[in-house]
Amino acid sequence: MRLERLGPRIAAGILVLGGAAAAIALWHSGTLDPVAIKDAVAQSPLAPAVFMVLQILASLLFVPRTVLGIAAGLLFGFAWGAFWANLGAVAGAAAGFALWRWIGDGEVDLESTPRLGPLIERAEAGGWRAVAIVRLIPGLPHSLVNTALAFTRIGWRDYLVGSFFGMLPMTLVQVDIGAAGESALFGHGGWMMASLVLAVLIGATFLIRRAAARGD
């Protein structure tokens, strides 16, 4: 790759990693929490748009997606919170995928690595189901998955469809936690039903992963 093409990509990578380091520092200091995000966004008349921008930035800067999911429940309640959190999660995943695919520009060949190569080939063959299964694995950071998948040959359609279905259950869980917490905190009714929904959604993550793994 020519230097004039490589330079902007290196600069973008350094900028993102620097922003990620700052975001992680804020996260560990306790400054970046769902309540603080809710209080800041709620002051804006364009709260949904502001929240969407924050979700995209969070995805690019390796901020845990759980924080934004819970904040969505606190901000908008379960129904609208689920809508904006899911939309923002997919938008953030798309932004991260596009950024790292542009930075890599086909120069990163993970398929040639002895251990990762076979796994990547299986993921590429599995299409959207493989993406969904990866998204459903507990503990895998959202932004790290975006980055890793960007260096494969998985197409945009499989990536977006798989990301949507793979992120949906845990996004709903996170939003429900925020909505239930808001109800319990301010004495609103419905928190017991929210807890039941939460249990159902957690169970759904395992069922969806099993169904995706069995798919052709």
C-alpha positions in Angstrom: 0.0 0.0 0.0 1.3 3.4 -0.9 2.4 5.8 1.8 -0.2 8.4 0.8 -2.9 5.8 1.3 -1.4 4.3 4.4 -0.9 7.6 6.3 -4.6 8.5 6.8 -5.4 5.0 7.9 -2.6 5.0 10.5 -3.7 8.4 11.8 -7.3 7.2 12.0 -6.3 4.1 13.9 -4.2 6.1 16.4 -7.0 8.6 16.9 -9.5 5.9 17.6 -7.2 4.0 20.0 -6.4 7.3 21.8 -10.1 8.0 22.2 -10.7 4.4 23.4 -8.0 4.8 26.0 -9.7 8.0 27.3 -13.1 6.3 27.3 -11.8 3.3 29.2 -10.2 5.7 31.7 -13.6 7.4 32.2 -15.3 4.1 32.5 -12.9 2.9 35.3 -13.2 6.2 37.1 -16.9 5.8 37.3 -17.6 8.9 35.3 -19.1 7.0 32.4 -22.2 5.3 33.8 -25.8 4.8 32.7 -27.2 7.4 35.1 -24.8 10.0 34.1 -25.5 9.3 30.4 -29.2 9.5 31.1 -29.0 12.8 32.9 -26.8 14.3 30.2 -29.0 13.1 27.2 -32.3 13.9 28.9 -31.5 17.6 28.9 -31.5 17.7 25.1 -34.7 18.2 23.1 -33.1 15.9 20.5 -32.5 13.1 23.0 -33.0 10.2 20.6 -30.6 11.7 18.0 -28.0 12.5 20.7 -28.3 9.0 22.1 -27.7 7.5 18.6 -24.6 9.6 18.2 -23.3 8.4 21.6 -24.0 4.8 20.7 -21.9 5.1 17.5 -19.1 6.8 19.3 -19.2 4.2 22.1 -18.9 1.5 19.5 -15.9 3.1 17.9 -14.2 3.9 21.2 -14.7 0.4 22.8 -17.1 1.6 25.5 -19.1 -1.4 26.8 -22.4 -1.7 25.1 -24.1 -2.6 28.4 -23.8 1.0 29.6 -25.7 2.4 26.6 -28.4 -0.3 26.8 -29.2 0.3 30.4 -29.1 4.1 29.8 -31.7 3.6 27.0 -34.0 1.9 29.5 -33.6 4.7 32.0 -34.1 7.3 29.3 -37.0 6.0 27.2 -38.5 3.1 29.1 -38.6 -0.4 27.7 -40.4 0.0 24.4 -38.8 3.1 23.0 -35.6 2.2 24.8 -35.5 -1.1 22.9 -36.1 0.6 19.6 -33.3 3.2 20.0 -30.9 0.9 21.6 -31.3 -1.8 18.9 -31.1 0.8 16.1 -28.0 2.4 17.8 -26.3 -0.9 18.3 -26.6 -1.9 14.7 -25.5 1.6 13.6 -22.5 1.4 15.9 -21.6 -2.0 14.6 -21.8 -0.8 11.0 -19.6 2.2 11.8 -17.0 0.1 13.5 -17.0 -2.5 10.7 -16.7 0.2 8.1 -13.9 2.0 9.9 -11.7 -1.0 10.5 -12.3 -2.5 7.1 -11.2 0.9 5.6 -8.1 0.9 7.9 -7.2 -2.7 7.0 -8.0 -2.1 3.3 -7.5 -5.8 2.6 -3.9 -5.8 3.8 -4.6 -7.8 7.0 -4.7 -11.5 6.2 -5.9 -13.4 9.2 -6.7 -16.5 7.2 -3.0 -17.3 6.9 -2.5 -17.5 10.6 -2.3 -21.1 11.9 -4.9 -20.9 14.7 -7.2 -18.2 13.5 -7.3 -19.2 9.8 -9.6 -22.3 10.1 -11.9 -20.4 12.5 -12.2 -17.4 10.1 -12.9 -19.7 7.1 -15.7 -21.4 9.0 -17.1 -18.0 10.0 -17.0 -16.8 6.4 -18.8 -20.0 5.2 -21.4 -19.6 8.0 -22.5 -16.2 6.8 -25.0 -14.3 9.0 -25.5 -17.3 11.4 -21.8 -17.3 12.2 -21.9 -13.5 13.0 -25.0 -14.1 15.2 -23.3 -16.9 17.1 -20.2 -14.7 17.7 -22.5 -11.9 18.9 -24.2 -14.2 21.4 -21.0 -15.4 23.1 -21.0 -13.9 26.6 -18.1 -11.6 27.5 -16.9 -10.8 24.0 -16.7 -7.0 23.7 -18.9 -5.5 21.1 -16.2 -3.2 19.6 -13.6 -6.0 19.5 -16.1 -8.2 17.5 -16.6 -5.3 15.1 -12.9 -5.0 14.5 -12.2 -8.7 14.1 -15.1 -9.3 11.7 -13.9 -6.3 9.6 -10.7 -8.2 8.8 -12.6 -11.2 7.4 -14.4 -11.5 4.0 -17.9 -11.5 5.5 -20.2 -9.3 3.4 -22.1 -6.4 4.6 -25.5 -8.1 4.4 -24.4 -11.1 6.5 -22.7 -8.8 8.9 -25.7 -6.6 9.5 -28.3 -9.3 9.6 -26.2 -11.5 11.9 -25.3 -8.5 14.1 -29.0 -7.5 14.5 -30.2 -11.0 15.5 -27.1 -11.7 17.6 -27.2 -8.4 19.6 -31.0 -8.2 19.9 -31.5 -10.5 23.0 -28.8 -8.9 25.2 -29.8 -5.4 24.0 -33.3 -6.1 25.2 -32.0 -7.5 28.5 -29.9 -4.4 29.0 -32.8 -2.0 28.2 -35.1 -4.0 30.5 -32.6 -3.7 33.4 -32.6 0.1 32.9 -36.4 0.3 32.6 -37.0 -1.9 35.6 -34.4 0.0 37.6 -36.2 3.3 36.8 -39.5 1.8 37.8 -38.2 0.4 41.1 -36.3 3.6 41.9 -39.3 5.9 41.5 -41.9 3.6 42.8 -43.6 3.0 39.4 -45.5 -0.2 38.8 -44.6 -2.9 36.4 -41.1 -3.8 37.7 -42.1 -7.4 38.5 -43.3 -7.9 34.9 -40.0 -6.3 33.7 -38.1 -8.8 35.8 -40.1 -11.7 34.2 -39.3 -10.3 30.7 -35.7 -10.1 31.7 -35.6 -13.8 32.7 -37.3 -14.8 29.4 -34.8 -12.7 27.3 -31.8 -14.2 29.0 -33.2 -17.7 28.2 -33.8 -16.6 24.6 -30.1 -15.8 24.1 -29.3 -19.5 24.7 -32.1 -20.7 22.5 -31.2 -18.4 19.6 -27.5 -19.4 19.8 -28.4 -23.1 19.7 -30.8 -22.6 16.7 -28.2 -20.6 14.8 -25.6 -23.2 15.4 -27.9 -25.9 14.1 -28.7 -23.9 10.9 -27.2 -24.8 7.6 
